[in-house]
Amino acid sequence: MPGTDEMKLVILQSHNREQLSGWMGRCTASVKAWAAALGADYQLIHDELFDYVPADLLAKAGDQRVIATDIARLGWMKEVLNGGCHRVIWCDADLLVFRHFYPLDTSHAFGREVWVQLKNGRPRAYRKIHNAYMSFTADSPVLDFYLESATRLLTAAKMPVVPQFLGPKLLTALHNIVGFTVEERVGMLSPLALQALLAGGGIAFDMTEKGHADDLCALNLSASLEGQSNDGVCNNKQDYDVVIDLLLAKSTS
């Protein structure tokens, strides 16, 4: 990665301090290490992220903080790009980079979501895109388009809304029309797929891998579902630590 200001890369993350002491801290450490390997600047902030949400929208989101963060991350990315860097990348705090890769040389990119869950007792994969990983260049029109679309939707929405309202649901709907660039190497683990990986592999994890057009290098681990029962599984903190060990081992296998 060139070291000139014109080609400067900045990688951003945010989360509250308390949760970064556990397995999520290992995830953010993996992203920080990836940034260092790329020669990129790395920035992590905490609740200051909400400073990037207009006061009326922050009030409307209320207790649905995940909705506010969908707006906030875009505002922060825009500010960083306006500060003179070439590319900015956002990674959720529960995203683990377990294999080194170079970002796509495109004006924008979103992560691939292959969500495996049970339907009529059988695993089924739903292929979408997600905002747990986003990449924008300074000349990309997509950041402004996404921010404007998300702002309009939240302004008009009747609360509460589903947590994925401004993330995978909005992005996938737009993607089906305009066709965004997708970073197939960055995916997401559903609870069922995570449990399959814990068991040494299985159909749910196989379906996750096969739903990507490239080898996986990073996965969002779906921290919001920790300790919750989904599809008959309930993954706890220890399960996440074990999965991180298993994924990191893949990078050397």
BELHUMO-V476344 format. One record per residue. D_LAST is the distance of its C-alpha to the last C-alpha in Angstrom with 2 decimals. Layout:
# BELHUMO-V476344
d_last->D_LAST
d_last->D_LAST
This chain:
# BELHUMO-V476344
d_last->25.73
d_last->29.41
d_last->31.03
d_last->34.45
d_last->35.96
d_last->36.21
d_last->32.44
d_last->31.71
d_last->28.88
d_last->29.22
d_last->26.78
d_last->28.61
d_last->28.03
d_last->30.51
d_last->30.90
d_last->33.27
d_last->32.71
d_last->32.82
d_last->29.74
d_last->27.58
d_last->27.81
d_last->25.43
d_last->22.07
d_last->23.26
d_last->23.56
d_last->19.81
d_last->19.56
d_last->22.21
d_last->20.66
d_last->17.47
d_last->19.90
d_last->21.94
d_last->19.09
d_last->18.24
d_last->21.99
d_last->22.18
d_last->19.50
d_last->21.62
d_last->24.79
d_last->26.12
d_last->28.61
d_last->27.53
d_last->30.10
d_last->30.05
d_last->33.34
d_last->34.51
d_last->37.52
d_last->39.00
d_last->37.10
d_last->40.00
d_last->42.33
d_last->41.11
d_last->42.57
d_last->46.28
d_last->48.32
d_last->49.60
d_last->46.18
d_last->44.81
d_last->47.83
d_last->47.34
d_last->43.69
d_last->44.95
d_last->42.61
d_last->40.10
d_last->38.31
d_last->35.32
d_last->37.85
d_last->39.09
d_last->35.65
d_last->35.16
d_last->38.24
d_last->37.59
d_last->34.21
d_last->35.84
d_last->38.78
d_last->36.68
d_last->34.63
d_last->37.96
d_last->39.38
d_last->36.48
d_last->36.76
d_last->40.50
d_last->39.92
d_last->38.85
d_last->35.07
d_last->33.68
d_last->30.93
d_last->30.20
d_last->27.19
d_last->27.43
d_last->24.58
d_last->25.54
d_last->25.04
d_last->22.83
d_last->20.36
d_last->16.89
d_last->15.09
d_last->11.39
d_last->10.53
d_last->13.28
d_last->15.77
d_last->19.41
d_last->22.07
d_last->23.94
d_last->27.08
d_last->29.35
d_last->32.23
d_last->30.56
d_last->27.57
d_last->26.90
d_last->23.81
d_last->23.29
d_last->24.10
d_last->23.31
d_last->25.05
d_last->24.83
d_last->27.78
d_last->30.18
d_last->33.22
d_last->35.69
d_last->33.22
d_last->30.50
d_last->27.44
d_last->28.14
d_last->26.21
d_last->28.26
d_last->27.09
d_last->28.39
d_last->27.66
d_last->27.52
d_last->28.57
d_last->25.84
d_last->24.66
d_last->27.44
d_last->28.00
d_last->31.50
d_last->33.19
d_last->36.67
d_last->38.33
d_last->36.68
d_last->39.27
d_last->36.77
d_last->36.58
d_last->40.37
d_last->40.47
d_last->37.99
d_last->39.73
d_last->43.13
d_last->42.12
d_last->40.60
d_last->43.67
d_last->46.07
d_last->44.39
d_last->44.33
d_last->47.92
d_last->49.09
d_last->47.00
d_last->48.57
d_last->46.57
d_last->44.52
d_last->41.87
d_last->38.47
d_last->35.68
d_last->34.05
d_last->37.44
d_last->36.76
d_last->32.98
d_last->31.40
d_last->34.81
d_last->36.59
d_last->33.79
d_last->33.11
d_last->36.87
d_last->37.22
d_last->34.18
d_last->35.78
d_last->38.80
d_last->37.72
d_last->34.11
d_last->32.02
d_last->28.97
d_last->25.83
d_last->22.48
d_last->20.31
d_last->17.07
d_last->18.59
d_last->19.32
d_last->20.70
d_last->20.09
d_last->23.23
d_last->23.98
d_last->23.59
d_last->20.11
d_last->19.13
d_last->20.65
d_last->18.83
d_last->15.40
d_last->16.89
d_last->17.90
d_last->14.49
d_last->15.09
d_last->18.38
d_last->20.67
d_last->21.02
d_last->17.38
d_last->17.20
d_last->20.37
d_last->19.04
d_last->16.17
d_last->18.67
d_last->21.21
d_last->19.52
d_last->20.25
d_last->17.06
d_last->13.37
d_last->13.41
d_last->12.86
d_last->15.28
d_last->17.10
d_last->20.52
d_last->20.64
d_last->24.38
d_last->25.82
d_last->29.30
d_last->28.60
d_last->27.48
d_last->29.80
d_last->31.37
d_last->31.65
d_last->30.32
d_last->30.16
d_last->30.67
d_last->27.76
d_last->28.10
d_last->25.07
d_last->25.97
d_last->24.79
d_last->22.77
d_last->20.95
d_last->19.96
d_last->18.68
d_last->16.52
d_last->15.16
d_last->14.44
d_last->12.46
d_last->10.44
d_last->9.99
d_last->9.23
d_last->6.40
d_last->5.01
d_last->5.74
d_last->3.81
d_last->0.00
